[in-house]
Amino acid sequence: MPVKVIPIYNRSYPANEKSDCIVLRIFDKDSSHVDMAFPFHEDTPNFKLTISEAMDLRNAIDQLLDIKLIERPRRILND
């Protein structure tokens, strides 16, 4: 059961360290769902995302950040 933990800053706790996290879990490679949990927030339910929904979430984050893996070529100007 692969688990990934993403440490994040807790906005309600004034500290300069990542004291909160998001946990992603998938049961096996053939699973049709990904669990997303906020373990330090008792009032927040866990989310069960389909693979398609998890990919939509990833794509939305990529689009918001506008990540470019290949740098655009720079024009060389000669005087």
Contact map, one row per residue, 1 for C-alpha under 8 A:
1110000000000000000000001111000000000000000000000000000000000000000000000000000
1111000000000000000000001111000000000000000000000000000000000000000000000000000
1111100000000000000000111100000000000000000000000000000000000000000000000000000
0111110000000000000000111000000000000000000000000000000000000000000000000000000
0011111000000000000011110000000000000000000000000000000000000000000000000000000
0001111100000000000011100000000000000000000000000000000000000000000000000000000
0000111110000000011111000000000000000000000000000000000000000000000000000000000
0000011111000000011111000000000000000000000000000000000000000000000000000000000
0000001111100001111110000000000000000000000000000000000000000000000000000000000
0000000111111110011100000000000000000000000000000000000000000000000000000000000
0000000011111100000000000000000000000000000000000000000000000000000000000000000
0000000001111100000000000000000000000000000000000000000000000000000000000000000
0000000001111110000000000000000000000000000000000000000000000000000000000000000
0000000001111111000000000000000000000000000000000000000000000000000000000000000
0000000001001111111000000000000000000000000000000000000000000000000000000000000
0000000010000111110000000000000000000000000000000000000000000000000000000000000
0000000010000011111000000000000000000000000000000000000000000000000000000000000
0000001111000011111110000000000000000000000000000000000000000000000000000000000
0000001111000010111110000000000000000000000000000000000000000000000000000000000
0000001111000000011111000000000000000001000000000000000000000000000000000000000
0000111110000000011111100000000000000111000000000000000000000000000000000000000
0000111100000000000111110000000000011110000000000000000000000000000000000000000
0011110000000000000011111000000000111110000000000000000000000000000000000000000
0011100000000000000001111100000001111000000000000000000000000000000000000000000
1111000000000000000000111110000001110000000000000000000000000000000000000000000
1110000000000000000000011111101011100000000000000000000000000000000000000000000
1100000000000000000000001111101001000000000000000000000000000000000000000000000
1100000000000000000000000111111000000000000000000000000000000000000000000000000
0000000000000000000000000111111000000000000000000000000000000000000000000000000
0000000000000000000000000001111100000000000000000000000000000000000000000000000
0000000000000000000000000111111111000000000000000000000000000000000000000000000
0000000000000000000000000000011111000000000000000110000000000000000000000000000
0000000000000000000000000100001111100000000000011110000000000000000000000000000
0000000000000000000000011110001111110000000000011110010000000000000000000000000
0000000000000000000000111100000011111000000001111000000000000000000000000000000
0000000000000000000001111000000001111100000001111000000000000000000000000000000
0000000000000000000001110000000000111110000011100000000000000000000000000000000
0000000000000000000011100000000000011111100111000000000000000000000000000000000
0000000000000000000011100000000000001111110000000000000000000000000000000000000
0000000000000000000110000000000000000111110000000000000000000000000000000000000
0000000000000000000000000000000000000111111100000000000000000000000000000000000
0000000000000000000000000000000000000011111110000000000000000000000000000000000
0000000000000000000000000000000000000000111110000000000000000000000000000000000
0000000000000000000000000000000000000100111111000000000000000000000000000000000
0000000000000000000000000000000000001100011111100000000000000000000000000000000
0000000000000000000000000000000000111100000111110000000000000000000000000000000
0000000000000000000000000000000000111000000011111000000000000000000000000000000
0000000000000000000000000000000011110000000001111100000000000000000000000000000
0000000000000000000000000000000011110000000000111111110000000000000000000000000
0000000000000000000000000000000111000000000000011111110000000000000000000000000
0000000000000000000000000000000111000000000000001111111000000000000000000000000
0000000000000000000000000000000000000000000000001111111100000000000000000000000
0000000000000000000000000000000000000000000000001111111110000000000000000000000
0000000000000000000000000000000001000000000000001111111111000000000000000000000
0000000000000000000000000000000000000000000000000011111111100000000000000000000
0000000000000000000000000000000000000000000000000001111111110000000000000000000
0000000000000000000000000000000000000000000000000000111111111000000000000000000
0000000000000000000000000000000000000000000000000000011111111100000000000000000
0000000000000000000000000000000000000000000000000000001111111110000000000000000
0000000000000000000000000000000000000000000000000000000111111111000000000000000
0000000000000000000000000000000000000000000000000000000011111111100000000000000
0000000000000000000000000000000000000000000000000000000001111111111000000000000
0000000000000000000000000000000000000000000000000000000000111111111000000000000
0000000000000000000000000000000000000000000000000000000000011111110000000000000
0000000000000000000000000000000000000000000000000000000000001111111000000000000
0000000000000000000000000000000000000000000000000000000000000111111100000000000
0000000000000000000000000000000000000000000000000000000000000110111110000000000
0000000000000000000000000000000000000000000000000000000000000000011111100000000
0000000000000000000000000000000000000000000000000000000000000000001111100000000
0000000000000000000000000000000000000000000000000000000000000000000111110000000
0000000000000000000000000000000000000000000000000000000000000000000111111000000
0000000000000000000000000000000000000000000000000000000000000000000001111100000
0000000000000000000000000000000000000000000000000000000000000000000000111110000
0000000000000000000000000000000000000000000000000000000000000000000000011111000
0000000000000000000000000000000000000000000000000000000000000000000000001111100
0000000000000000000000000000000000000000000000000000000000000000000000000111110
0000000000000000000000000000000000000000000000000000000000000000000000000011111
0000000000000000000000000000000000000000000000000000000000000000000000000001111
0000000000000000000000000000000000000000000000000000000000000000000000000000111
